């Protein structure tokens, strides 16, 4: 009898253990994570040393190295200022490293953020009357081969000498866009593609309309955002290119302001034939207010807003802030755009003169927000949002719009587990 009772008790204990293991959650320690280092290479443009001066300022939270192309890099540091370099400056640092190149002449300036080399890029709304020049440099040790394509309102523009352009390591090519295009009187699109290697590229405009350095849109897309259109007088034109040789593009236009967004009357939708570039005057739609332009297309397109008046500036569709970036304090106004349906947050950390501060800025859905940018020290911009775009607008002594982005959010992986039997 006792044996039977013991047997039944043992069965009940085992059954209870099985039920408990099913109903009660099993806790396990959270896996430890290892951060994966993300590196970033930037190329900084330079101006004409015979007419003005170039200053390249580089900042980061971690050590980086910088120096002229094909020259010995500096000792690792977190801040550097390079005066009057004779060649483009190359920076190698972490994902947050940021740099700005400023070219100054007595009565004007051109400024641009240093950017990674590219294999493709697009500039829209390029006026041949403004003395635009495409400048590209092979910053790698291997040779590169570049093709340049031009598009107008009637289709592709045939121009000799724009295919299979060889670019040796460390060599800079300057291609005047107006050469041989005297019969073209409307803005055109300029597209560059490296069939071999990669190049650092920028569009330089020096003419009666003003002076400007413009970074490219690095690839066509179906969701584009152009941020940093300043308030004030002058003309604003939206320039779009559909390089698809077969399919037309149908594009919805959204204007984003500080109080919300709207579809511009009469320009709610733009249809573009294949292989065409078009220019649309949106001055009246913006009403002299600071704005951003968002385009939603059924086909990948490229776009640029060109500002003209007392000065000229081109703003290409840009990528998201993408994590964090550290920049030198330059003054001006930082414009932040949130195209999503939810409020997003941007954090601005600044240090200078022994003081440090941190501020969180909430950006309402489908609006833009202006933030005074510190004029000295170092500034870190960061966000968890994957869609926020930022541009720094400098208005004195000349207008410059600097699209700002980082090198990506630092990735991490779990610590590898020790295999059983290895001890």
Beta strands, then each sheet from edge to edge (+ up, - down):
strand 1: 33-36
strand 2: 39-44
strand 3: 53-68
strand 4: 77-83
strand 5: 89-94
strand 6: 98-105
strand 7: 108-113
strand 8: 120-126
strand 9: 132-137
strand 10: 144-152
strand 11: 155-156
strand 12: 165-167
strand 13: 172-176
strand 14: 188-196
strand 15: 200-207
strand 16: 210-214
strand 17: 221-229
strand 18: 235-242
strand 19: 249-256
strand 20: 261-262
strand 21: 269-272
strand 22: 276-281
strand 23: 291-308
strand 24: 312-316
strand 25: 324-328
strand 26: 333-338
strand 27: 344-352
strand 28: 355-363
strand 29: 367-372
strand 30: 378-383
strand 31: 389-394
strand 32: 400-404
strand 33: 411-414
sheet 1: 1+ 33-
sheet 2: 2+ 5- 3+ 4-
sheet 3: 2+ 5- 3+ 6- 7+
sheet 4: 8+ 14- 10+ 11-
sheet 5: 8+ 14- 10+ 12-
sheet 6: 13+ 9- 15+ 16-
sheet 7: 17+ 23- 18+ 22-
sheet 8: 17+ 23- 19+ 20-
sheet 9: 17+ 23- 24+
sheet 10: 17+ 23- 19+ 21-
sheet 11: 25+ 30- 27+ 28-
sheet 12: 29+ 26- 31+ 32-
end
